[in-house]
Amino acid sequence: MQQYTHENVRSIPHLPIYCDRYEDYRQFSPRHWHDHIEIIYVVSGSLQVVCGENEYTLKENEFFVINSNKIHGTQSYERVRVLLVQIPYAYLDSYIDDYGHIRFRECYETEHGSRKYEQMKSLLKSIAHIYREKGKGYELRLMAKVNEFLYILFTNYSYKEMNAGKESRQIARLKDVLRYVAKNYQE
């Protein structure tokens, strides 16, 4: 049986999300999970994404959405520049009714060229630029773009999870344990 780690994602000071723009060569991130949704946008190069049992190859100017609590990992075999945005479960839960049962479409390879897909890519490019430049008030602009992206994602590419039985209860219990550990055993 494979072992997966829980990643404890920390937000950026003054922002409710985690955002990073990195460049790497032969990058490897072992399979893990967290309660944030994760958006991976490939600025240049290509990146292998394993999500659940499926494997995808993201090329330049493509993105992938990883739902909360989904086991995933990444690997690149060349130089790659990536924008990574992670949005906490609690942030989305405060805006979306019954968020615990909402899932987002993850792969968008059939959407290339569609108006919504192009809009989402444009927002991710803007987020990458705003985060890189970090000008005065960048936090406000960044969150405006992130929220616009989330709005399109939610209104066009979300669905209610129909199989929310035993596994969801187990994840809920595990989240309670993780919250307790985070609260009582900080580094």
Salt bridges, closest charged atoms under 4 A:
GLU7 OE1 - HIS32 NE2 3.30
GLU7 OE1 - HIS34 NE2 3.34
GLU23 OE2 - ARG79 NH1 3.76
ASP35 OD1 - HIS36 ND1 3.05
GLU38 OE1 - HIS34 NE2 2.76
GLU38 OE1 - HIS72 NE2 3.17
GLU62 OE2 - HIS112 NE2 3.38
ASP98 OD1 - HIS101 ND1 2.89
ASP98 OD2 - LYS160 NZ 2.94
GLU106 OE1 - LYS70 NZ 3.29
GLU111 OE2 - ARG105 NH1 3.02
GLU118 OE1 - LYS121 NZ 3.38
GLU133 OE2 - ARG132 NE 3.32
GLU161 OE2 - ARG103 NE 3.72
ASP176 OD1 - ARG179 NH2 2.71
GLU187 OE2 - ARG10 NH2 3.38
